[in-house]
């Protein structure tokens, strides 16, 4: 799968962090959709016109946290790959069929993790 054929939904409540992740992924030639909270992410996922190959979500979102978002996202799209980003990557409990990347992460770490999930 070539990078430019893949669409990633980035869910991050911190505007600056979200902007940086989006910029990096776009530089890597991914198509990126973005949401600042779980509700907006679910609206994007519910729109069948949006082809989404991966959802990358902050684990510590306010309101609906990343774990709840991932469960609800999988109700809409059961096969959706999910990547959690967390400053507490060592301590969060993620389902075995989901991935996690620790914050802060380098551009290379993000690229390698995303590409390994999408292949």
ZATORBA-816849 format. One record per residue: residue number from 1; residue in three letters; x, y, z of N, C-alpha, C in turn. Coordinates in nm, 3 decimals. Example, Ala and Ser with C-alpha at 12.3 -4.5 7.8 and 13.67 -1.06 7.14 Angstrom:
1;ALA;1.319;-0.569;0.780;1.230;-0.450;0.780;1.320;-0.330;0.780
2;SER;1.285;-0.225;0.708;1.367;-0.106;0.714;1.290;0.003;0.787
***
This chain:
1;UNK;0.085;-0.118;0.000;0.000;0.000;0.000;0.089;0.123;0.000
2;UNK;0.073;0.210;-0.095;0.155;0.331;-0.098;0.097;0.433;-0.001
3;UNK;0.186;0.517;0.051;0.145;0.613;0.154;0.033;0.703;0.104
4;UNK;0.044;0.751;-0.021;-0.056;0.847;-0.067;-0.193;0.784;-0.090
5;UNK;-0.204;0.652;-0.081;-0.333;0.585;-0.091;-0.398;0.570;0.046
6;UNK;-0.328;0.607;0.153;-0.378;0.584;0.289;-0.427;0.713;0.352
7;UNK;-0.541;0.702;0.422;-0.598;0.815;0.494;-0.595;0.785;0.642
8;UNK;-0.548;0.883;0.719;-0.536;0.869;0.864;-0.623;0.974;0.932
9;UNK;-0.703;0.931;1.027;-0.781;1.022;1.111;-0.701;1.047;1.238
10;UNK;-0.664;1.172;1.262;-0.589;1.211;1.381;-0.685;1.277;1.480
11;UNK;-0.690;1.221;1.601;-0.777;1.275;1.706;-0.688;1.320;1.821
12;UNK;-0.683;1.451;1.842;-0.594;1.510;1.943;-0.656;1.641;1.988
13;UNK;-0.671;1.658;2.121;-0.735;1.778;2.173;-0.641;1.898;2.179
14;UNK;-0.512;1.876;2.184;-0.415;1.986;2.189;-0.391;2.035;2.046
15;UNK;-0.433;2.159;2.017;-0.425;2.212;1.881;-0.284;2.207;1.822
16;UNK;-0.185;2.243;1.902;-0.047;2.248;1.852;0.004;2.107;1.823
17;UNK;-0.022;2.014;1.913;0.022;1.875;1.892;-0.047;1.817;1.769
18;UNK;-0.180;1.841;1.758;-0.255;1.791;1.642;-0.198;1.848;1.513
19;UNK;-0.170;1.977;1.512;-0.116;2.042;1.392;0.019;1.981;1.353
20;UNK;0.104;1.957;1.451;0.235;1.898;1.422;0.222;1.757;1.366
21;UNK;0.136;1.675;1.427;0.116;1.538;1.377;0.061;1.541;1.235
22;UNK;-0.038;1.626;1.211;-0.097;1.638;1.077;0.009;1.681;0.977
23;UNK;0.089;1.781;1.012;0.195;1.828;0.921;0.293;1.717;0.887
24;UNK;0.336;1.641;0.987;0.431;1.532;0.963;0.369;1.427;0.872
25;UNK;0.246;1.386;0.901;0.182;1.282;0.821;0.159;1.329;0.677
26;UNK;0.123;1.456;0.661;0.105;1.509;0.525;0.238;1.514;0.451
27;UNK;0.347;1.549;0.520;0.479;1.547;0.457;0.517;1.406;0.414
28;UNK;0.468;1.306;0.486;0.494;1.166;0.451;0.396;1.117;0.344
29;UNK;0.315;1.210;0.291;0.222;1.187;0.180;0.099;1.105;0.216
30;UNK;0.059;1.111;0.342;-0.069;1.052;0.381;-0.176;1.158;0.365
31;UNK;-0.298;1.115;0.340;-0.413;1.204;0.347;-0.457;1.205;0.493
32;UNK;-0.483;1.323;0.549;-0.513;1.332;0.692;-0.646;1.403;0.714
33;UNK;-0.728;1.340;0.797;-0.849;1.403;0.850;-0.820;1.429;0.997
34;UNK;-0.879;1.534;1.052;-0.849;1.564;1.192;-0.973;1.599;1.272
35;UNK;-0.966;1.565;1.401;-1.073;1.594;1.495;-1.010;1.629;1.629
36;UNK;-1.072;1.724;1.699;-1.016;1.763;1.829;-1.082;1.690;1.946
37;UNK;-1.184;1.609;1.918;-1.246;1.532;2.026;-1.315;1.408;1.970
38;UNK;-1.358;1.322;2.061;-1.418;1.197;2.021;-1.547;1.212;1.942
39;UNK;-1.628;1.310;1.979;-1.754;1.331;1.908;-1.732;1.366;1.762
40;UNK;-1.638;1.455;1.737;-1.608;1.493;1.598;-1.547;1.375;1.522
41;UNK;-1.464;1.297;1.591;-1.404;1.179;1.527;-1.512;1.079;1.488
42;UNK;-1.609;1.056;1.576;-1.716;0.961;1.545;-1.801;1.010;1.429
43;UNK;-1.823;1.141;1.420;-1.898;1.195;1.307;-1.825;1.170;1.175
44;UNK;-1.693;1.186;1.177;-1.612;1.159;1.057;-1.618;1.010;1.022
45;UNK;-1.607;0.925;1.124;-1.612;0.780;1.101;-1.749;0.734;1.052
46;UNK;-1.855;0.801;1.097;-1.991;0.762;1.059;-2.021;0.797;0.913
47;UNK;-1.947;0.891;0.856;-1.966;0.932;0.717;-1.901;0.829;0.626
48;UNK;-1.983;0.748;0.561;-1.929;0.639;0.479;-1.850;0.690;0.359
49;UNK;-1.858;0.819;0.330;-1.779;0.876;0.221;-1.633;0.894;0.257
50;UNK;-1.600;0.880;0.385;-1.462;0.895;0.429;-1.393;0.758;0.435
51;UNK;-1.300;0.736;0.344;-1.218;0.614;0.351;-1.109;0.640;0.454
52;UNK;-1.104;0.560;0.558;-1.006;0.580;0.665;-0.932;0.449;0.687
53;UNK;-0.799;0.456;0.677;-0.716;0.337;0.688;-0.658;0.319;0.828
54;UNK;-0.658;0.427;0.908;-0.601;0.423;1.043;-0.657;0.539;1.123
55;UNK;-0.689;0.514;1.251;-0.723;0.622;1.341;-0.611;0.630;1.445
56;UNK;-0.551;0.748;1.454;-0.450;0.775;1.556;-0.515;0.869;1.657
57;UNK;-0.524;0.824;1.781;-0.593;0.904;1.882;-0.511;0.919;2.009
58;UNK;-0.521;1.039;2.066;-0.465;1.062;2.198;-0.542;0.973;2.295
59;UNK;-0.473;0.913;2.388;-0.540;0.827;2.486;-0.613;0.913;2.589
60;UNK;-0.555;1.028;2.624;-0.609;1.111;2.730;-0.696;1.225;2.682
61;UNK;-0.793;1.196;2.598;-0.885;1.300;2.552;-0.980;1.340;2.664
62;UNK;-1.020;1.467;2.670;-1.121;1.507;2.769;-1.258;1.453;2.728
63;UNK;-1.344;1.432;2.825;-1.476;1.378;2.793;-1.465;1.231;2.759
64;UNK;-1.489;1.198;2.634;-1.474;1.060;2.586;-1.326;1.034;2.564
65;UNK;-1.266;0.949;2.648;-1.123;0.924;2.632;-1.096;0.835;2.511
66;UNK;-0.969;0.818;2.480;-0.930;0.742;2.362;-0.978;0.599;2.363
67;UNK;-0.981;0.539;2.480;-1.026;0.399;2.489;-1.174;0.387;2.453
68;UNK;-1.257;0.475;2.510;-1.400;0.473;2.476;-1.420;0.505;2.328
69;UNK;-1.345;0.604;2.279;-1.353;0.638;2.137;-1.319;0.517;2.051
70;UNK;-1.214;0.445;2.087;-1.175;0.330;2.006;-1.284;0.223;2.004
71;UNK;-1.349;0.201;2.118;-1.458;0.102;2.124;-1.575;0.144;2.036
72;UNK;-1.610;0.272;2.042;-1.721;0.321;1.961;-1.683;0.326;1.813
73;UNK;-1.557;0.358;1.784;-1.510;0.359;1.645;-1.520;0.220;1.585
74;UNK;-1.484;0.118;1.663;-1.488;-0.019;1.613;-1.633;-0.068;1.593
75;UNK;-1.729;-0.006;1.661;-1.869;-0.040;1.634;-1.907;0.008;1.494
76;UNK;-1.852;0.124;1.454;-1.881;0.179;1.322;-1.798;0.112;1.213
77;UNK;-1.672;0.083;1.246;-1.578;0.025;1.149;-1.497;-0.084;1.219
78;UNK;-1.549;-0.206;1.220;-1.489;-0.314;1.300;-1.343;-0.345;1.268
79;UNK;-1.300;-0.324;1.146;-1.162;-0.361;1.108;-1.065;-0.242;1.115
80;UNK;-1.110;-0.128;1.167;-1.027;-0.008;1.168;-0.904;-0.025;1.256
81;UNK;-0.784;-0.011;1.199;-0.662;-0.012;1.283;-0.660;0.114;1.370
82;UNK;-0.617;0.097;1.495;-0.614;0.209;1.589;-0.477;0.219;1.653
83;UNK;-0.424;0.342;1.652;-0.296;0.373;1.714;-0.320;0.477;1.823
84;UNK;-0.289;0.440;1.948;-0.298;0.535;2.058;-0.166;0.609;2.070
85;UNK;-0.173;0.738;2.098;-0.056;0.818;2.132;-0.073;0.860;2.277
86;UNK;0.031;0.837;2.358;0.018;0.868;2.500;0.153;0.901;2.561
87;UNK;0.151;0.998;2.650;0.268;1.027;2.730;0.290;0.922;2.837
88;UNK;0.195;0.833;2.852;0.201;0.727;2.953;0.193;0.590;2.886
89;UNK;0.261;0.575;2.773;0.250;0.455;2.690;0.281;0.328;2.768
90;UNK;0.371;0.336;2.864;0.411;0.216;2.939;0.303;0.171;3.034
91;UNK;0.214;0.262;3.074;0.118;0.228;3.179;-0.025;0.211;3.130
92;UNK;-0.055;0.250;3.006;-0.194;0.236;2.961;-0.219;0.094;2.913
93;UNK;-0.341;0.052;2.931;-0.382;-0.082;2.890;-0.456;-0.069;2.758
94;UNK;-0.395;-0.122;2.650;-0.460;-0.117;2.520;-0.493;-0.259;2.474
95;UNK;-0.604;-0.276;2.406;-0.639;-0.408;2.354;-0.528;-0.463;2.264
96;UNK;-0.517;-0.594;2.261;-0.407;-0.658;2.188;-0.410;-0.631;2.038
97;UNK;-0.527;-0.594;1.984;-0.535;-0.567;1.841;-0.519;-0.419;1.808
98;UNK;-0.470;-0.341;1.904;-0.445;-0.199;1.883;-0.300;-0.171;1.919
99;UNK;-0.246;-0.061;1.867;-0.106;-0.025;1.888;-0.097;0.102;1.973
100;UNK;0.024;0.127;2.026;0.048;0.249;2.104;0.185;0.304;2.068
101;UNK;0.194;0.436;2.068;0.322;0.504;2.050;0.334;0.606;2.163
102;UNK;0.452;0.611;2.225;0.473;0.700;2.338;0.504;0.842;2.294
103;UNK;0.443;0.938;2.363;0.474;1.080;2.341;0.585;1.117;2.438
104;UNK;0.679;1.199;2.400;0.697;1.251;2.264;0.761;1.145;2.176
105;UNK;0.730;1.151;2.047;0.789;1.057;1.951;0.855;1.137;1.840
106;UNK;0.953;1.075;1.777;1.022;1.141;1.666;0.944;1.120;1.537
107;UNK;0.977;1.198;1.437;0.916;1.182;1.305;0.941;1.041;1.254
108;UNK;1.064;0.992;1.271;1.097;0.857;1.225;1.016;0.751;1.299
109;UNK;0.999;0.767;1.430;0.920;0.670;1.506;0.775;0.668;1.458
110;UNK;0.719;0.788;1.434;0.581;0.796;1.387;0.569;0.732;1.249
111;UNK;0.659;0.766;1.158;0.657;0.710;1.023;0.665;0.558;1.028
112;UNK;0.760;0.506;1.105;0.781;0.361;1.111;0.660;0.290;1.171
113;UNK;0.602;0.347;1.275;0.486;0.285;1.341;0.366;0.284;1.247
114;UNK;0.340;0.396;1.183;0.225;0.405;1.092;0.242;0.310;0.974
115;UNK;0.360;0.309;0.915;0.383;0.221;0.800;0.373;0.075;0.840
116;UNK;0.418;0.038;0.960;0.408;-0.102;1.002;0.262;-0.143;1.022
117;UNK;0.179;-0.051;1.068;0.036;-0.080;1.087;-0.035;-0.094;0.952
118;UNK;0.001;-0.009;0.858;-0.070;-0.004;0.730;-0.026;-0.110;0.628
119;UNK;0.085;-0.178;0.654;0.127;-0.276;0.552;0.052;-0.406;0.557
***
